[in-house]
Amino acid sequence: MAKDFKGMAIEIVEHVGGDENIESVFHCMTRLRLNLKDDSKFDEGHIKKMTGVMGVVNQGGQFQIIVGNNVAALYKEVLQLGNFTPKEEGKKENGKLTFKKVGANILDAIVGTMSPLIPAIIGGSMIKLLLMIFNMTGIMDNTYTTFQILDAIGDGAFYFLPVLVAVSAAKKFNTNVFIAVAIAGAMIHPTYVSLMASAAEGTRISFLDIPITSVRYMYTVIPALVTTWVLSYIERWVDRITPVVTKNFLKPMLIMLLTAPIALILIGPLGIWVGTAISGGVFWVQDRLGFVAVAIMGGIWPLLVMTGMHRVFTPTIIQTIAETGSEGTVMPGQLGANLSLGGVSLAVAYKTKNKGLRQQALAAASSALIAGITEPALYGVAIRLKRPIVASLITGAICGAVAGIAGLASHSMAAPGLVTSIQFIDGERPETIFWIIGIMLLSIVLSFVLTLVLGFEDLEEEVE
């Protein structure tokens, strides 16, 4: 991995059309993400060949440069080179609206909103998982006040999920964060929760004689996401029609009076229906296909990561864990797939005669095995050498099938690796520990052996 991040940043900016061509820049765990004013100025061929760059993905008009775990250091250097917007604002669309653009915009909205929430979700779920282990081993009983306080800390991110989504979506859609939070807060306000409980028991609850469907918004994603998107349009419209002298008090009042009822009467129930339908679809597939569904997920997971489509599952995973306490299709499939990329990287490091590739493969293997961060192994090793990716896909499918047969389910959404594998422990089924260890060993050993059997075309040592 390149150490001269300043020089790397200068070279990247130069080959994307200069700082004046960059509309916004931000990053995720391994990718520098750029929205450009003129896409034609992006020199993909040159950037792909740069030292430290593992690959390039163009997703819905957004250019993603995969650089690995050091992306934050590169991002800081890029920000120093121009007056860029250090956040995701969505790219302005030009030309005819197509189904492809609509799909890309929806994906961009989901990814852009949910990605910043992942640390809070992972942190909370890991605390709850730790408490489960404490209770299972007798270290701390769930009747202790310390246990209950820690449980509340762990559950906070899930209970107030609509508020977290509103904050992130408001930044994504460039609308007022505090109004978005206020409206999301109304959804989980004790008075409204009480009214919804009465509605569930048959009491007619209405707003201006319009009946309101009983909805429970805690632990939900889609209602707050869609509401904040609608809010962004209502805010701009109200801003145009309100006189300047009344904007301080009339504008926010009108925005809230228009958006909140729409959210509670229309968007909320529809959002819950959509979220329930998506979760139901996942459960339906799992019920019909059983362990095969997990095997399929494990087999295609590296390909989903390669295209960026893996983020589509984030809302479903979060809501499923929030509602049921665990997720048993996507996350178990990831376990074998992630570790398989570590295994193929170890095999490449063992067999290659290229010192530079060996160092890169060992670093990629460490990232995938320990932290579950697979982009360095995926782009820097598996896809780059072609046949190792086949070994990874085969291993992921086999290990996914085993995980499905074992009935593994995750209580968190941390990227599965050796350390984070404790998220699959089931307090009511202690034997799951042995299944987890067996699947991890199988994934690493099988992918290692398959890589040696399939072979790969070694890279020639670069001569200075």
Summary of the structure (lengths in Angstrom):
residues: 464
radius of gyration: 24.0
end to end distance: 17.4
largest distance: 79.3
contacts: 1633
relative contact order: 0.09
helix: 67%
strand: 6%
